[in-house]
C-alpha cells in the first residue's frame, strides 16, 4: 500500500498540473459518473494529503476523497488525453495534462465537514506541519500493544506503512514486539523526528531511502538493492540477508496479517525489568 510520502508527492504533482485551472472531470468506468458530471469544467482549487488519504478540492465545499488501497494508482501524464484504457474511475483533464485514477478502494465526493472528520480520526502525520506527536504518544504510552503494531495503526500515526515501520524501529534499535507503554518519551520523540526527516526525503526523492551514509552501496562496496519498491533499506524485505550493520540474518514474522522485519541482534528482544 502506498505510504504517506507517496500521497504527499501526488498532491504536490496534482497541484503543479491542475491547481488554479478549470479541468475536465470524467469517469470512463462509470462508478463516479454522477459526481464527475457535477465537477466537470470547474476550477480545481488544490490537492492535499493526510496520511494515506488524498483530497482534491473544488469550489462549493466539494472535495474528492481518494484512498488508493493496495493496488490503486493515480498517474499524471503530460499532453492531450488519449482514449481511456481499462477501468479508469476518475480522469482529470487540462490543456496540458491528464490524470487517471485506477483501482482505488475509495473515490467519493464529500463536504469539507466530512473531510475534517476523516482527518480528525487519523493520528498525527509526520509530513504535516500542524502535526502533534504528543497525540500519538498519549496512545502509545498507555498501550500494551506492540510498538510494531501501533506504528501501523492509522488512528495512532497517519501515513506510516510497513516500510517506514520496519526501518524506523531498526534505526532506533527497538524490538518491534516491545509493548508501547514500555517506551520512554525520549525514544518516541527521536523516532518521530526521524520519521519527519525520512518521509520528507521520500517525498523529495519519490522513493524510500533509510540507510545512513556509512551504509550506502558506495560506502560499503556492495551491490545496490534490487527490489520493486526501490530505495536502500536496512531490513524491509531483506529476510535471510545479512544486516548491513552487524551481519546477522534479518528475520521476519507476521504481525496483524502484515510481514514484520527486524535484526535480532541490533533490535534485541525487550524484557521488562519487572519480569527479571
Rosetta blueprint (number, residue, H / E / L):
1 X L
2 X L
3 X L
4 X H
5 X H
6 X H
7 X H
8 X H
9 X H
10 X H
11 X H
12 X H
13 X H
14 X H
15 X H
16 X H
17 X H
18 X H
19 X L
20 X L
21 X E
22 X E
23 X L
24 X E
25 X E
26 X E
27 X L
28 X L
29 X L
30 X L
31 X L
32 X L
33 X H
34 X H
35 X H
36 X H
37 X H
38 X H
39 X H
40 X L
41 X L
42 X L
43 X E
44 X E
45 X E
46 X E
47 X E
48 X E
49 X E
50 X E
51 X L
52 X L
53 X E
54 X E
55 X E
56 X E
57 X E
58 X E
59 X L
60 X L
61 X L
62 X E
63 X E
64 X E
65 X E
66 X E
67 X E
68 X L
69 X L
70 X L
71 X L
72 X L
73 X E
74 X E
75 X E
76 X E
77 X E
78 X E
79 X L
80 X L
81 X L
82 X L
83 X L
84 X L
85 X L
86 X L
87 X L
88 X L
89 X L
90 X E
91 X E
92 X E
93 X E
94 X L
95 X L
96 X L
97 X E
98 X E
99 X E
100 X E
101 X E
102 X E
103 X L
104 X L
105 X L
106 X E
107 X E
108 X E
109 X E
110 X E
111 X L
112 X H
113 X H
114 X H
115 X H
116 X H
117 X H
118 X H
119 X H
120 X H
121 X L
122 X L
123 X L
124 X E
125 X E
126 X L
127 X L
128 X L
129 X L
130 X L
131 X L
132 X L
133 X H
134 X H
135 X H
136 X H
137 X H
138 X H
139 X H
140 X H
141 X L
142 X L
143 X L
144 X L
145 X L
146 X E
147 X H
148 X H
149 X H
150 X H
151 X L
152 X L
153 X L
154 X L
155 X L
156 X L
157 X E
158 X E
159 X L
160 X L
161 X L
162 X H
163 X H
164 X H
165 X H
166 X H
167 X H
168 X H
169 X H
170 X H
171 X H
172 X L
173 X L
174 X L
175 X L
176 X L
177 X L
178 X L
179 X E
180 X H
181 X H
182 X H
183 X L
184 X L
185 X H
186 X H
187 X H
188 X H
189 X H
190 X H
191 X H
192 X H
193 X H
194 X H
195 X H
196 X H
197 X H
198 X H
199 X H
200 X H
201 X H
202 X H
203 X H
204 X H
205 X H
206 X L
207 X L
208 X L
209 X L
210 X L
211 X L
212 X L
213 X H
214 X H
215 X H
216 X L
217 X H
218 X H
219 X H
220 X H
221 X L
222 X L
223 X L
224 X L
225 X L
226 X L
227 X L
228 X L
229 X L
230 X L
231 X L
232 X L
233 X L
234 X L
235 X L
236 X L
237 X L
238 X L
239 X L
240 X L
241 X L
242 X E
243 X L
244 X L
245 X L
246 X L
247 X L
248 X L
249 X E
250 X E
251 X E
252 X E
253 X E
254 X E
255 X E
256 X L
257 X L
258 X E
259 X E
260 X E
261 X E
262 X E
263 X E
264 X L
265 X L
266 X L
267 X L
268 X L
269 X L
270 X L
271 X L
272 X L
273 X H
274 X H
275 X H
276 X L
